């Protein structure tokens, strides 16, 4: 994986951990709660990137289409 993907994965994991804990002293969530928190963090990250894309005057739908094609090509 490219370095930026590794860094994004760490960020998403940290976002999931912090958003699901009410206190910094609590342990990270486990099982289904952890998976749900991680998924929600990924959604939030994608939404934030789309907001930034729109703010730069680009079409978020076009970016999503290109990202999906890129993903599918890499997954093949």
C-alpha angles and dihedrals in degrees: 000000000000116000093249090058091052090050092048090050091053090048093050091048091051091047090052092048096049097041093053096048122076091197133035087228093062119098120247115275118266136214119347093000091056092048091049092048091049092049092049090050091052090051091049091049092050091047091050091050090050091051089052090048092052091046088057090055096254126130110255091202090057090049091050091050092051092046091051091050090048091050093049092048091052093046093053 
